[in-house]
Amino acid sequence: MFLFILFSSIIISLISLIGIFFLFFKTNLFEKIIYYLVAFAGGVLFGIVFFHILEEATELLSTYFFSLFLIIGFSIFFILERIIRWRHCHLLSKCEIHPVASLTLIGDSLHNFIDGLIIAAGYLTSLKTGLLITLGVIFHEIPQEMGDFAILIYGGYSKKKSLIYNFLTALTAVGGAIGGYFFLEKFQSFLPFLLAIAGGNFLYIASSDIIPELHREIELKKSIYSLIIFIFGIFLIAILTEIFHP
């Protein structure tokens, strides 16, 4: 069963390389679509919080405590952004890398680690459950990794650096899977709390960084398209969660 767990987590990590397709886009074309990719990312993040993380966490945690740790997670990343912004933009007098990029890397690392734990738990329950959970995570990760790649680009990283950093954060899924196989009983009680904190991170990024960025666009046509793409991101996660929940 260990090989199934390891192989599945490696596949999940490799999905983060989906951004490699954007390396072949011409700069002008990529600059045109990045705005819409950011809108898509915002919808995906909201969808993950309210249709995926909420469902997973409240199976083991009361709604009250989920809300509490969601707010704690939101507040933690608000404070982190203030510290990062203060250090880079005030002390160093530069802001080449937007704090949202750093927050995305932190939150995505945590979320991928939790995915690894969930995959391990699924396979330790049964082979069928493990395969279904892996399939569900794969279909959630594809839009999420596209969104994360777009956020890192928006945050100031180059396409190549965004691809590399996104892959490195995805590798935490392998660590979570291996840790889950050997120490699942110790991790299991913390899992819903970690999920809620990761949800707070996604909620903070979507509401404080992505939506304000979308509001800056004054062209009606682009605004309408971005709204449609944003809503599509939300409902895509809602549909995938419903289809692939074991």
C-alpha positions as a Markdown table, in Angstrom:
| # | Residue | x | y | z |
|---|---|---|---|---|
| 1 | Met | 0.0 | 0.0 | 0.0 |
| 2 | Phe | 3.0 | 2.3 | 0.6 |
| 3 | Leu | 3.8 | 2.3 | -3.1 |
| 4 | Phe | 0.3 | 3.3 | -4.0 |
| 5 | Ile | 0.5 | 6.2 | -1.5 |
| 6 | Leu | 3.9 | 7.3 | -2.7 |
| 7 | Phe | 3.1 | 7.1 | -6.4 |
| 8 | Ser | -0.2 | 9.0 | -6.0 |
| 9 | Ser | 1.4 | 11.8 | -4.1 |
| 10 | Ile | 4.2 | 12.1 | -6.8 |
| 11 | Ile | 1.5 | 12.4 | -9.5 |
| 12 | Ile | -0.2 | 15.1 | -7.4 |
| 13 | Ser | 3.1 | 17.0 | -7.1 |
| 14 | Leu | 3.8 | 16.8 | -10.9 |
| 15 | Ile | 0.4 | 18.5 | -11.6 |
| 16 | Ser | 2.0 | 21.7 | -10.4 |
| 17 | Leu | 4.1 | 21.7 | -13.6 |
| 18 | Ile | 1.0 | 22.5 | -15.6 |
| 19 | Gly | 2.3 | 26.0 | -15.8 |
| 20 | Ile | 5.0 | 24.8 | -18.1 |
| 21 | Phe | 2.5 | 25.2 | -21.0 |
| 22 | Phe | 2.5 | 29.0 | -20.4 |
| 23 | Leu | 6.3 | 29.1 | -20.9 |
| 24 | Phe | 5.6 | 28.8 | -24.6 |
| 25 | Phe | 3.3 | 31.7 | -24.8 |
| 26 | Lys | 4.6 | 34.9 | -26.2 |
| 27 | Thr | 5.1 | 37.7 | -23.7 |
| 28 | Asn | 2.4 | 39.9 | -25.2 |
| 29 | Leu | -0.2 | 37.1 | -25.2 |
| 30 | Phe | 0.7 | 36.0 | -21.7 |
| 31 | Glu | 0.3 | 39.6 | -20.4 |
| 32 | Lys | -3.2 | 39.7 | -21.9 |
| 33 | Ile | -4.4 | 36.4 | -20.4 |
| 34 | Ile | -2.8 | 36.8 | -16.9 |
| 35 | Tyr | -5.6 | 39.1 | -15.8 |
| 36 | Tyr | -8.1 | 36.4 | -16.6 |
| 37 | Leu | -6.0 | 33.7 | -15.0 |
| 38 | Val | -5.9 | 35.8 | -11.8 |
| 39 | Ala | -9.7 | 36.1 | -11.9 |
| 40 | Phe | -9.9 | 32.3 | -12.4 |
| 41 | Ala | -7.6 | 31.8 | -9.4 |
| 42 | Gly | -9.8 | 34.0 | -7.2 |
| 43 | Gly | -12.8 | 31.9 | -8.0 |
| 44 | Val | -10.9 | 28.6 | -7.5 |
| 45 | Leu | -9.7 | 29.7 | -4.1 |
| 46 | Phe | -13.2 | 30.7 | -2.9 |
| 47 | Gly | -14.5 | 27.4 | -4.3 |
| 48 | Ile | -11.9 | 25.4 | -2.4 |
| 49 | Val | -12.6 | 27.1 | 0.9 |
| 50 | Phe | -16.4 | 26.8 | 0.8 |
| 51 | Phe | -17.0 | 23.6 | -1.2 |
| 52 | His | -13.9 | 21.5 | -0.4 |
| 53 | Ile | -12.2 | 22.5 | 2.8 |
| 54 | Leu | -15.4 | 23.3 | 4.6 |
| 55 | Glu | -16.8 | 19.9 | 3.8 |
| 56 | Glu | -13.6 | 18.0 | 4.7 |
| 57 | Ala | -13.0 | 19.9 | 7.9 |
| 58 | Thr | -16.5 | 19.8 | 9.3 |
| 59 | Glu | -16.6 | 16.1 | 9.1 |
| 60 | Leu | -14.3 | 16.0 | 12.1 |
| 61 | Leu | -14.8 | 19.5 | 13.5 |
| 62 | Ser | -17.8 | 21.5 | 14.6 |
| 63 | Thr | -18.9 | 24.5 | 12.5 |
| 64 | Tyr | -18.0 | 26.8 | 15.4 |
| 65 | Phe | -14.4 | 25.6 | 15.7 |
| 66 | Phe | -14.0 | 25.5 | 11.9 |
| 67 | Ser | -15.1 | 29.2 | 11.7 |
| 68 | Leu | -12.8 | 30.0 | 14.6 |
| 69 | Phe | -9.7 | 28.5 | 13.0 |
| 70 | Leu | -10.6 | 29.9 | 9.6 |
| 71 | Ile | -10.6 | 33.4 | 11.2 |
| 72 | Ile | -7.3 | 32.5 | 13.0 |
| 73 | Gly | -5.8 | 31.5 | 9.7 |
| 74 | Phe | -7.1 | 34.6 | 7.9 |
| 75 | Ser | -5.6 | 36.8 | 10.7 |
| 76 | Ile | -2.3 | 34.9 | 10.7 |
| 77 | Phe | -1.8 | 35.6 | 7.0 |
| 78 | Phe | -3.0 | 39.2 | 7.4 |
| 79 | Ile | -0.2 | 39.7 | 9.9 |
| 80 | Leu | 2.3 | 37.9 | 7.8 |
| 81 | Glu | 1.5 | 40.1 | 4.8 |
| 82 | Arg | 1.9 | 43.2 | 6.9 |
| 83 | Ile | 5.3 | 42.0 | 8.1 |
| 84 | Ile | 6.5 | 41.0 | 4.6 |
| 85 | Arg | 5.2 | 44.2 | 3.1 |
| 86 | Trp | 6.8 | 46.3 | 5.9 |
| 87 | Arg | 10.2 | 44.5 | 5.6 |
| 88 | His | 10.5 | 44.6 | 1.8 |
| 89 | Cys | 8.7 | 47.8 | 1.0 |
| 90 | His | 9.7 | 49.9 | 4.0 |
| 91 | Leu | 13.1 | 48.7 | 5.3 |
| 92 | Leu | 14.4 | 47.6 | 1.9 |
| 93 | Ser | 12.6 | 50.4 | 0.0 |
| 94 | Lys | 11.6 | 47.9 | -2.7 |
| 95 | Cys | 8.6 | 45.8 | -3.6 |
| 96 | Glu | 9.7 | 43.6 | -6.6 |
| 97 | Ile | 7.8 | 40.6 | -5.1 |
| 98 | His | 4.3 | 41.3 | -3.9 |
| 99 | Pro | 3.5 | 39.7 | -0.5 |
| 100 | Val | 0.7 | 37.7 | -2.0 |
| 101 | Ala | 3.3 | 35.5 | -3.7 |
| 102 | Ser | 4.9 | 34.6 | -0.4 |
| 103 | Leu | 1.6 | 33.9 | 1.2 |
| 104 | Thr | 0.5 | 31.7 | -1.7 |
| 105 | Leu | 3.7 | 29.6 | -1.3 |
| 106 | Ile | 3.1 | 29.2 | 2.4 |
| 107 | Gly | -0.6 | 28.4 | 2.2 |
| 108 | Asp | -0.1 | 26.1 | -0.8 |
| 109 | Ser | 2.6 | 24.1 | 1.0 |
| 110 | Leu | 0.3 | 23.6 | 3.9 |
| 111 | His | -2.6 | 22.6 | 1.7 |
| 112 | Asn | -0.5 | 20.1 | -0.3 |
| 113 | Phe | 0.9 | 18.6 | 2.8 |
| 114 | Ile | -2.7 | 18.0 | 4.0 |
| 115 | Asp | -3.6 | 16.5 | 0.7 |
| 116 | Gly | -0.8 | 14.0 | 1.1 |
| 117 | Leu | -2.1 | 13.1 | 4.6 |
| 118 | Ile | -5.6 | 12.7 | 3.2 |
| 119 | Ile | -4.3 | 10.4 | 0.3 |
| 120 | Ala | -2.5 | 8.3 | 2.9 |
| 121 | Ala | -5.6 | 8.0 | 5.0 |
| 122 | Gly | -7.7 | 7.0 | 2.0 |
| 123 | Tyr | -5.4 | 4.1 | 1.0 |
| 124 | Leu | -5.0 | 2.9 | 4.6 |
| 125 | Thr | -8.9 | 2.7 | 4.7 |
| 126 | Ser | -9.1 | 0.8 | 1.4 |
| 127 | Leu | -7.6 | 0.7 | -2.1 |
| 128 | Lys | -10.8 | 2.0 | -3.6 |
| 129 | Thr | -11.1 | 4.9 | -1.2 |
| 130 | Gly | -7.5 | 5.8 | -1.8 |
| 131 | Leu | -7.9 | 5.8 | -5.6 |
| 132 | Leu | -11.1 | 7.9 | -5.4 |
| 133 | Ile | -9.5 | 10.4 | -3.1 |
| 134 | Thr | -6.5 | 10.6 | -5.4 |
| 135 | Leu | -8.7 | 11.2 | -8.4 |
| 136 | Gly | -10.6 | 13.9 | -6.6 |
| 137 | Val | -7.4 | 15.6 | -5.5 |
| 138 | Ile | -6.1 | 15.5 | -9.1 |
| 139 | Phe | -9.1 | 17.3 | -10.5 |
| 140 | His | -9.0 | 19.9 | -7.7 |
| 141 | Glu | -5.3 | 20.4 | -8.2 |
| 142 | Ile | -5.4 | 21.1 | -11.9 |
| 143 | Pro | -7.4 | 24.4 | -11.6 |
| 144 | Gln | -5.7 | 25.3 | -8.3 |
| 145 | Glu | -2.2 | 24.9 | -9.7 |
| 146 | Met | -3.1 | 27.0 | -12.7 |
| 147 | Gly | -4.4 | 29.6 | -10.3 |
| 148 | Asp | -1.3 | 29.5 | -8.1 |
| 149 | Phe | 1.0 | 29.9 | -11.1 |
| 150 | Ala | -1.0 | 33.0 | -12.1 |
| 151 | Ile | -0.8 | 34.4 | -8.6 |
| 152 | Leu | 2.9 | 34.0 | -8.4 |
| 153 | Ile | 3.3 | 35.7 | -11.8 |
| 154 | Tyr | 1.0 | 38.5 | -10.6 |
| 155 | Gly | 3.1 | 38.6 | -7.4 |
| 156 | Gly | 6.3 | 39.4 | -9.3 |
| 157 | Tyr | 8.0 | 36.2 | -10.1 |
| 158 | Ser | 9.1 | 35.2 | -13.6 |
| 159 | Lys | 7.4 | 32.4 | -15.4 |
| 160 | Lys | 10.3 | 30.0 | -14.7 |
| 161 | Lys | 10.6 | 30.9 | -11.0 |
| 162 | Ser | 6.9 | 30.6 | -10.6 |
| 163 | Leu | 7.0 | 27.1 | -12.1 |
| 164 | Ile | 9.9 | 26.0 | -9.9 |
| 165 | Tyr | 8.5 | 27.4 | -6.7 |
| 166 | Asn | 5.1 | 26.0 | -7.4 |
| 167 | Phe | 6.6 | 22.6 | -7.9 |
| 168 | Leu | 8.6 | 22.8 | -4.7 |
| 169 | Thr | 5.5 | 23.6 | -2.7 |
| 170 | Ala | 3.7 | 20.7 | -4.4 |
| 171 | Leu | 6.4 | 18.3 | -3.1 |
| 172 | Thr | 5.1 | 18.8 | 0.4 |
| 173 | Ala | 2.3 | 16.4 | -0.7 |
| 174 | Val | 4.9 | 13.6 | -0.9 |
| 175 | Gly | 6.0 | 14.5 | 2.6 |
| 176 | Gly | 2.5 | 14.5 | 3.9 |
| 177 | Ala | 1.8 | 11.2 | 2.2 |
| 178 | Ile | 4.9 | 9.5 | 3.7 |
| 179 | Gly | 4.2 | 11.1 | 7.1 |
| 180 | Gly | 0.6 | 10.0 | 7.0 |
| 181 | Tyr | 1.6 | 6.4 | 6.2 |
| 182 | Phe | 3.9 | 6.2 | 9.3 |
| 183 | Phe | 2.3 | 8.7 | 11.7 |
| 184 | Leu | -1.3 | 9.1 | 10.6 |
| 185 | Glu | -2.7 | 8.6 | 14.1 |
| 186 | Lys | -0.6 | 11.5 | 15.5 |
| 187 | Phe | -1.5 | 13.8 | 12.5 |
| 188 | Gln | -5.2 | 12.9 | 12.3 |
| 189 | Ser | -6.4 | 15.0 | 15.2 |
| 190 | Phe | -4.7 | 18.1 | 13.9 |
| 191 | Leu | -5.9 | 17.6 | 10.3 |
| 192 | Pro | -9.2 | 19.6 | 10.4 |
| 193 | Phe | -7.5 | 22.5 | 12.2 |
| 194 | Leu | -4.7 | 22.6 | 9.6 |
| 195 | Leu | -7.4 | 22.5 | 6.9 |
| 196 | Ala | -9.2 | 25.5 | 8.5 |
| 197 | Ile | -6.0 | 27.5 | 8.7 |
| 198 | Ala | -5.2 | 26.7 | 5.1 |
| 199 | Gly | -8.7 | 27.9 | 4.2 |
| 200 | Gly | -8.1 | 31.1 | 6.0 |
| 201 | Asn | -5.0 | 31.6 | 3.9 |
| 202 | Phe | -6.9 | 31.1 | 0.6 |
| 203 | Leu | -9.8 | 33.3 | 1.8 |
| 204 | Tyr | -7.4 | 36.1 | 2.7 |
| 205 | Ile | -5.5 | 35.9 | -0.6 |
| 206 | Ala | -8.8 | 35.9 | -2.7 |
| 207 | Ser | -10.5 | 38.7 | -0.8 |
| 208 | Ser | -7.6 | 41.0 | 0.0 |
| 209 | Asp | -5.4 | 40.7 | -3.0 |
| 210 | Ile | -7.2 | 39.2 | -6.0 |
| 211 | Ile | -10.6 | 40.9 | -5.8 |
| 212 | Pro | -9.1 | 44.4 | -5.3 |
| 213 | Glu | -6.9 | 43.7 | -8.3 |
| 214 | Leu | -10.0 | 42.8 | -10.4 |
| 215 | His | -11.7 | 46.0 | -9.2 |
| 216 | Arg | -9.0 | 48.1 | -10.7 |
| 217 | Glu | -10.0 | 47.2 | -14.3 |
| 218 | Ile | -12.3 | 50.0 | -15.6 |
| 219 | Glu | -12.9 | 48.5 | -19.1 |
| 220 | Leu | -16.5 | 47.1 | -19.1 |
| 221 | Lys | -15.8 | 44.2 | -21.5 |
| 222 | Lys | -12.8 | 42.9 | -19.6 |
| 223 | Ser | -14.6 | 43.4 | -16.3 |
| 224 | Ile | -17.6 | 41.3 | -17.5 |
| 225 | Tyr | -15.3 | 38.5 | -18.8 |
| 226 | Ser | -13.3 | 38.4 | -15.6 |
| 227 | Leu | -16.5 | 38.1 | -13.6 |
| 228 | Ile | -17.7 | 35.2 | -15.7 |
| 229 | Ile | -14.3 | 33.5 | -15.3 |
| 230 | Phe | -14.3 | 34.2 | -11.6 |
| 231 | Ile | -17.7 | 32.6 | -11.2 |
| 232 | Phe | -16.7 | 29.7 | -13.4 |
| 233 | Gly | -13.7 | 29.0 | -11.1 |
| 234 | Ile | -16.1 | 28.8 | -8.1 |
| 235 | Phe | -18.6 | 26.5 | -9.7 |
| 236 | Leu | -15.8 | 24.3 | -11.3 |
| 237 | Ile | -14.6 | 23.4 | -7.8 |
| 238 | Ala | -18.2 | 22.9 | -6.6 |
| 239 | Ile | -18.9 | 20.5 | -9.4 |
| 240 | Leu | -15.6 | 18.6 | -9.0 |
| 241 | Thr | -16.1 | 18.3 | -5.2 |
| 242 | Glu | -19.6 | 16.8 | -5.7 |
| 243 | Ile | -18.4 | 14.4 | -8.4 |
| 244 | Phe | -15.3 | 13.1 | -6.8 |
| 245 | His | -16.1 | 13.0 | -3.1 |
| 246 | Pro | -15.8 | 9.3 | -2.2 |
